[in-house]
C-alpha cells in the first residue's frame, strides 16, 4: 500500500439532543406540572498522536467523520445521555489545519489529545420554562448543531536522523544495514518512493526519497517529501562516489534545502561519501574526498557497505552526533580504565621483579611470565 502523508477530512461534532415536553401525571398529585428533561450534549472531537507512521491509511477511503449526537430528554426530568467523544488518531508529527478558522494543530507527543470541535448543547425540556406566571409551558428547544469544519491533514516525520541525497546514493542500503528496516534496494534511481523508518538503538532514522535539482519548485518526488526533513534533528547527507563532480552534487542538494526552508541549512549535518568501492583507485578517491570537504567545509566520512571498517567509522560519527554527552563519558571511562590497568600492571611488575630479581624486561613479558608461574592470580 502506498504511503499516505496528506489527506482532507470533513469532521462534524455531535448534535445536542432535543429537550422534550412531558407532564407529571400521578394519581396522588394534582396538577403535577411540567416534567420534561433536557437533551444531552453532543460529543466533542479530539485528535490524538500515536507512534504509527501508517495511521493515516485509515483515512484513505473515509473522508467524513461524525461524533455521536446527544440523546433526547425524557419524562421524570431525566436528561438525555451525552454523546461519546470522537477521538481521531494521527501519526506523531502531523499538522491538522482547520481551513474554516485558519487554525493549525500539531501532534508532537504520544498520547496527547487536543480538542478541535465542540459538540452542540442539548435542548431544554419544558420544565426549564416554568415560572410563577407560566406554570404549564408547552415549550421545549431542539439541540444545537455541533461544530463542523474541513481539515487538511499533513504528516511531517519526526526523526533523529534523516538520510538525504540524490537518488541511488545508497540511503536505503545504509538504513537496512543500520536498522531492522527492509527498504527496497535496486540499481536504478527512485527505487524509494516513500519514506522508510528504522530503529537505531532507540533513535529513529528516516530514509527520505531521493531529491533532484528543482525539488523545491515541485520537480521530481522530492517536493512531496522535503517537509519531512523539517523535523529531523540531524541530516546524514550521502554523496555517491559515482558522481563525477561530488562537490556539485553536494551543493545542489544544499541549495534545494535552502530554497525550501532556509532553517534546514542550520541543522547538524554528517557528510558521507558513499559507494567508495566504485572509485577506480585510491588517488581518485582521495581527490573526491578533498573536493567534498572543500565544498562542505566539514570532515567527510567515507562509506562502503562492503567494508566493515568504514561502517564502524560512520556509526562512531553518528553516535557522537546523537549522544555527544554519552560519548564523552564513555571516552573518559575508557581512558580511566587504561590508566588503572597500566598502574596495576606496574604494581605487578614491581612485585614480580622484587621476588624474582627480574630487571629491565618488557612489561607484557614479565606479566605473562608471572601469570604462567602462578605468581600472580588471574
Secondary structure as a PSIPRED ss2 file (coil, helix, strand):
# PSIPRED VFORMAT (PSIPRED V4.0)

   1 X C   1.000  0.000  0.000
   2 X C   1.000  0.000  0.000
   3 X C   1.000  0.000  0.000
   4 X C   1.000  0.000  0.000
   5 X C   1.000  0.000  0.000
   6 X E   0.000  0.000  1.000
   7 X E   0.000  0.000  1.000
   8 X E   0.000  0.000  1.000
   9 X E   0.000  0.000  1.000
  10 X E   0.000  0.000  1.000
  11 X E   0.000  0.000  1.000
  12 X E   0.000  0.000  1.000
  13 X C   1.000  0.000  0.000
  14 X C   1.000  0.000  0.000
  15 X C   1.000  0.000  0.000
  16 X C   1.000  0.000  0.000
  17 X C   1.000  0.000  0.000
  18 X C   1.000  0.000  0.000
  19 X C   1.000  0.000  0.000
  20 X C   1.000  0.000  0.000
  21 X C   1.000  0.000  0.000
  22 X C   1.000  0.000  0.000
  23 X E   0.000  0.000  1.000
  24 X C   1.000  0.000  0.000
  25 X C   1.000  0.000  0.000
  26 X E   0.000  0.000  1.000
  27 X C   1.000  0.000  0.000
  28 X C   1.000  0.000  0.000
  29 X E   0.000  0.000  1.000
  30 X C   1.000  0.000  0.000
  31 X C   1.000  0.000  0.000
  32 X C   1.000  0.000  0.000
  33 X C   1.000  0.000  0.000
  34 X E   0.000  0.000  1.000
  35 X C   1.000  0.000  0.000
  36 X C   1.000  0.000  0.000
  37 X C   1.000  0.000  0.000
  38 X C   1.000  0.000  0.000
  39 X C   1.000  0.000  0.000
  40 X C   1.000  0.000  0.000
  41 X C   1.000  0.000  0.000
  42 X C   1.000  0.000  0.000
  43 X C   1.000  0.000  0.000
  44 X C   1.000  0.000  0.000
  45 X E   0.000  0.000  1.000
  46 X E   0.000  0.000  1.000
  47 X E   0.000  0.000  1.000
  48 X E   0.000  0.000  1.000
  49 X E   0.000  0.000  1.000
  50 X E   0.000  0.000  1.000
  51 X C   1.000  0.000  0.000
  52 X C   1.000  0.000  0.000
  53 X C   1.000  0.000  0.000
  54 X C   1.000  0.000  0.000
  55 X H   0.000  1.000  0.000
  56 X H   0.000  1.000  0.000
  57 X H   0.000  1.000  0.000
  58 X H   0.000  1.000  0.000
  59 X H   0.000  1.000  0.000
  60 X C   1.000  0.000  0.000
  61 X C   1.000  0.000  0.000
  62 X C   1.000  0.000  0.000
  63 X C   1.000  0.000  0.000
  64 X E   0.000  0.000  1.000
  65 X E   0.000  0.000  1.000
  66 X E   0.000  0.000  1.000
  67 X C   1.000  0.000  0.000
  68 X C   1.000  0.000  0.000
  69 X C   1.000  0.000  0.000
  70 X C   1.000  0.000  0.000
  71 X C   1.000  0.000  0.000
  72 X C   1.000  0.000  0.000
  73 X C   1.000  0.000  0.000
  74 X E   0.000  0.000  1.000
  75 X C   1.000  0.000  0.000
  76 X C   1.000  0.000  0.000
  77 X C   1.000  0.000  0.000
  78 X E   0.000  0.000  1.000
  79 X C   1.000  0.000  0.000
  80 X C   1.000  0.000  0.000
  81 X C   1.000  0.000  0.000
  82 X C   1.000  0.000  0.000
  83 X C   1.000  0.000  0.000
  84 X C   1.000  0.000  0.000
  85 X C   1.000  0.000  0.000
  86 X E   0.000  0.000  1.000
  87 X E   0.000  0.000  1.000
  88 X E   0.000  0.000  1.000
  89 X E   0.000  0.000  1.000
  90 X E   0.000  0.000  1.000
  91 X E   0.000  0.000  1.000
  92 X C   1.000  0.000  0.000
  93 X C   1.000  0.000  0.000
  94 X E   0.000  0.000  1.000
  95 X E   0.000  0.000  1.000
  96 X E   0.000  0.000  1.000
  97 X E   0.000  0.000  1.000
  98 X E   0.000  0.000  1.000
  99 X C   1.000  0.000  0.000
 100 X C   1.000  0.000  0.000
 101 X C   1.000  0.000  0.000
 102 X C   1.000  0.000  0.000
 103 X E   0.000  0.000  1.000
 104 X E   0.000  0.000  1.000
 105 X E   0.000  0.000  1.000
 106 X E   0.000  0.000  1.000
 107 X C   1.000  0.000  0.000
 108 X C   1.000  0.000  0.000
 109 X C   1.000  0.000  0.000
 110 X C   1.000  0.000  0.000
 111 X C   1.000  0.000  0.000
 112 X C   1.000  0.000  0.000
 113 X E   0.000  0.000  1.000
 114 X E   0.000  0.000  1.000
 115 X E   0.000  0.000  1.000
 116 X E   0.000  0.000  1.000
 117 X E   0.000  0.000  1.000
 118 X C   1.000  0.000  0.000
 119 X C   1.000  0.000  0.000
 120 X C   1.000  0.000  0.000
 121 X C   1.000  0.000  0.000
 122 X C   1.000  0.000  0.000
 123 X C   1.000  0.000  0.000
 124 X C   1.000  0.000  0.000
 125 X C   1.000  0.000  0.000
 126 X H   0.000  1.000  0.000
 127 X H   0.000  1.000  0.000
 128 X H   0.000  1.000  0.000
 129 X H   0.000  1.000  0.000
 130 X C   1.000  0.000  0.000
 131 X C   1.000  0.000  0.000
 132 X C   1.000  0.000  0.000
 133 X C   1.000  0.000  0.000
 134 X C   1.000  0.000  0.000
 135 X C   1.000  0.000  0.000
 136 X C   1.000  0.000  0.000
 137 X C   1.000  0.000  0.000
 138 X C   1.000  0.000  0.000
 139 X C   1.000  0.000  0.000
 140 X C   1.000  0.000  0.000
 141 X C   1.000  0.000  0.000
 142 X C   1.000  0.000  0.000
 143 X C   1.000  0.000  0.000
 144 X C   1.000  0.000  0.000
 145 X C   1.000  0.000  0.000
 146 X C   1.000  0.000  0.000
 147 X C   1.000  0.000  0.000
 148 X E   0.000  0.000  1.000
 149 X E   0.000  0.000  1.000
 150 X E   0.000  0.000  1.000
 151 X E   0.000  0.000  1.000
 152 X E   0.000  0.000  1.000
 153 X E   0.000  0.000  1.000
 154 X E   0.000  0.000  1.000
 155 X E   0.000  0.000  1.000
 156 X C   1.000  0.000  0.000
 157 X C   1.000  0.000  0.000
 158 X C   1.000  0.000  0.000
 159 X E   0.000  0.000  1.000
 160 X E   0.000  0.000  1.000
 161 X E   0.000  0.000  1.000
 162 X E   0.000  0.000  1.000
 163 X E   0.000  0.000  1.000
 164 X E   0.000  0.000  1.000
 165 X E   0.000  0.000  1.000
 166 X E   0.000  0.000  1.000
 167 X C   1.000  0.000  0.000
 168 X C   1.000  0.000  0.000
 169 X C   1.000  0.000  0.000
 170 X C   1.000  0.000  0.000
 171 X H   0.000  1.000  0.000
 172 X H   0.000  1.000  0.000
 173 X H   0.000  1.000  0.000
 174 X H   0.000  1.000  0.000
 175 X H   0.000  1.000  0.000
 176 X H   0.000  1.000  0.000
 177 X H   0.000  1.000  0.000
 178 X H   0.000  1.000  0.000
 179 X C   1.000  0.000  0.000
 180 X C   1.000  0.000  0.000
 181 X C   1.000  0.000  0.000
 182 X C   1.000  0.000  0.000
 183 X C   1.000  0.000  0.000
 184 X C   1.000  0.000  0.000
 185 X C   1.000  0.000  0.000
 186 X C   1.000  0.000  0.000
 187 X C   1.000  0.000  0.000
 188 X C   1.000  0.000  0.000
 189 X C   1.000  0.000  0.000
 190 X C   1.000  0.000  0.000
 191 X C   1.000  0.000  0.000
 192 X C   1.000  0.000  0.000
 193 X C   1.000  0.000  0.000
 194 X C   1.000  0.000  0.000
 195 X C   1.000  0.000  0.000
 196 X E   0.000  0.000  1.000
 197 X E   0.000  0.000  1.000
 198 X E   0.000  0.000  1.000
 199 X E   0.000  0.000  1.000
 200 X E   0.000  0.000  1.000
 201 X C   1.000  0.000  0.000
 202 X C   1.000  0.000  0.000
 203 X E   0.000  0.000  1.000
 204 X E   0.000  0.000  1.000
 205 X E   0.000  0.000  1.000
 206 X E   0.000  0.000  1.000
 207 X E   0.000  0.000  1.000
 208 X C   1.000  0.000  0.000
 209 X C   1.000  0.000  0.000
 210 X C   1.000  0.000  0.000
 211 X E   0.000  0.000  1.000
 212 X C   1.000  0.000  0.000
 213 X C   1.000  0.000  0.000
 214 X C   1.000  0.000  0.000
 215 X H   0.000  1.000  0.000
 216 X H   0.000  1.000  0.000
 217 X H   0.000  1.000  0.000
 218 X C   1.000  0.000  0.000
 219 X C   1.000  0.000  0.000
 220 X C   1.000  0.000  0.000
 221 X C   1.000  0.000  0.000
 222 X H   0.000  1.000  0.000
 223 X H   0.000  1.000  0.000
 224 X H   0.000  1.000  0.000
 225 X H   0.000  1.000  0.000
 226 X H   0.000  1.000  0.000
 227 X H   0.000  1.000  0.000
 228 X H   0.000  1.000  0.000
 229 X H   0.000  1.000  0.000
 230 X C   1.000  0.000  0.000
 231 X C   1.000  0.000  0.000
 232 X E   0.000  0.000  1.000
 233 X E   0.000  0.000  1.000
 234 X E   0.000  0.000  1.000
 235 X E   0.000  0.000  1.000
 236 X E   0.000  0.000  1.000
 237 X E   0.000  0.000  1.000
 238 X E   0.000  0.000  1.000
 239 X E   0.000  0.000  1.000
 240 X E   0.000  0.000  1.000
 241 X C   1.000  0.000  0.000
 242 X C   1.000  0.000  0.000
 243 X C   1.000  0.000  0.000
 244 X C   1.000  0.000  0.000
 245 X C   1.000  0.000  0.000
 246 X H   0.000  1.000  0.000
 247 X H   0.000  1.000  0.000
 248 X H   0.000  1.000  0.000
 249 X H   0.000  1.000  0.000
 250 X H   0.000  1.000  0.000
 251 X H   0.000  1.000  0.000
 252 X H   0.000  1.000  0.000
 253 X H   0.000  1.000  0.000
 254 X H   0.000  1.000  0.000
 255 X H   0.000  1.000  0.000
 256 X H   0.000  1.000  0.000
 257 X H   0.000  1.000  0.000
 258 X H   0.000  1.000  0.000
 259 X H   0.000  1.000  0.000
 260 X H   0.000  1.000  0.000
 261 X C   1.000  0.000  0.000
 262 X H   0.000  1.000  0.000
 263 X H   0.000  1.000  0.000
 264 X H   0.000  1.000  0.000
 265 X H   0.000  1.000  0.000
 266 X H   0.000  1.000  0.000
 267 X C   1.000  0.000  0.000
 268 X E   0.000  0.000  1.000
 269 X E   0.000  0.000  1.000
 270 X E   0.000  0.000  1.000
 271 X E   0.000  0.000  1.000
 272 X E   0.000  0.000  1.000
 273 X E   0.000  0.000  1.000
 274 X E   0.000  0.000  1.000
 275 X C   1.000  0.000  0.000
 276 X H   0.000  1.000  0.000
 277 X H   0.000  1.000  0.000
 278 X H   0.000  1.000  0.000
 279 X C   1.000  0.000  0.000
 280 X C   1.000  0.000  0.000
 281 X C   1.000  0.000  0.000
 282 X H   0.000  1.000  0.000
 283 X H   0.000  1.000  0.000
 284 X H   0.000  1.000  0.000
 285 X H   0.000  1.000  0.000
 286 X H   0.000  1.000  0.000
 287 X H   0.000  1.000  0.000
 288 X H   0.000  1.000  0.000
 289 X H   0.000  1.000  0.000
 290 X H   0.000  1.000  0.000
 291 X H   0.000  1.000  0.000
 292 X H   0.000  1.000  0.000
 293 X H   0.000  1.000  0.000
 294 X H   0.000  1.000  0.000
 295 X H   0.000  1.000  0.000
 296 X H   0.000  1.000  0.000
 297 X C   1.000  0.000  0.000
 298 X C   1.000  0.000  0.000
 299 X C   1.000  0.000  0.000
 300 X E   0.000  0.000  1.000
 301 X E   0.000  0.000  1.000
 302 X E   0.000  0.000  1.000
 303 X C   1.000  0.000  0.000
 304 X C   1.000  0.000  0.000
 305 X C   1.000  0.000  0.000
 306 X C   1.000  0.000  0.000
 307 X C   1.000  0.000  0.000
 308 X H   0.000  1.000  0.000
 309 X H   0.000  1.000  0.000
 310 X H   0.000  1.000  0.000
 311 X H   0.000  1.000  0.000
 312 X H   0.000  1.000  0.000
 313 X H   0.000  1.000  0.000
 314 X H   0.000  1.000  0.000
 315 X H   0.000  1.000  0.000
 316 X H   0.000  1.000  0.000
 317 X H   0.000  1.000  0.000
 318 X H   0.000  1.000  0.000
 319 X H   0.000  1.000  0.000
 320 X H   0.000  1.000  0.000
 321 X H   0.000  1.000  0.000
 322 X H   0.000  1.000  0.000
 323 X C   1.000  0.000  0.000
 324 X H   0.000  1.000  0.000
 325 X H   0.000  1.000  0.000
 326 X H   0.000  1.000  0.000
 327 X H   0.000  1.000  0.000
 328 X H   0.000  1.000  0.000
 329 X H   0.000  1.000  0.000
 330 X H   0.000  1.000  0.000
 331 X H   0.000  1.000  0.000
 332 X H   0.000  1.000  0.000
 333 X H   0.000  1.000  0.000
 334 X H   0.000  1.000  0.000
 335 X H   0.000  1.000  0.000
 336 X H   0.000  1.000  0.000
 337 X H   0.000  1.000  0.000
 338 X H   0.000  1.000  0.000
 339 X H   0.000  1.000  0.000
 340 X H   0.000  1.000  0.000
 341 X H   0.000  1.000  0.000
 342 X H   0.000  1.000  0.000
 343 X H   0.000  1.000  0.000
 344 X H   0.000  1.000  0.000
 345 X H   0.000  1.000  0.000
 346 X H   0.000  1.000  0.000
 347 X H   0.000  1.000  0.000
 348 X H   0.000  1.000  0.000
 349 X H   0.000  1.000  0.000
 350 X H   0.000  1.000  0.000
 351 X H   0.000  1.000  0.000
 352 X H   0.000  1.000  0.000
 353 X H   0.000  1.000  0.000
 354 X H   0.000  1.000  0.000
 355 X H   0.000  1.000  0.000
 356 X H   0.000  1.000  0.000
 357 X C   1.000  0.000  0.000
 358 X C   1.000  0.000  0.000
 359 X C   1.000  0.000  0.000
 360 X C   1.000  0.000  0.000
 361 X C   1.000  0.000  0.000
 362 X C   1.000  0.000  0.000
 363 X H   0.000  1.000  0.000
 364 X H   0.000  1.000  0.000
 365 X H   0.000  1.000  0.000
 366 X H   0.000  1.000  0.000
 367 X H   0.000  1.000  0.000
 368 X H   0.000  1.000  0.000
 369 X H   0.000  1.000  0.000
 370 X H   0.000  1.000  0.000
 371 X H   0.000  1.000  0.000
 372 X H   0.000  1.000  0.000
 373 X C   1.000  0.000  0.000
 374 X C   1.000  0.000  0.000
 375 X C   1.000  0.000  0.000
 376 X C   1.000  0.000  0.000
 377 X C   1.000  0.000  0.000
 378 X C   1.000  0.000  0.000
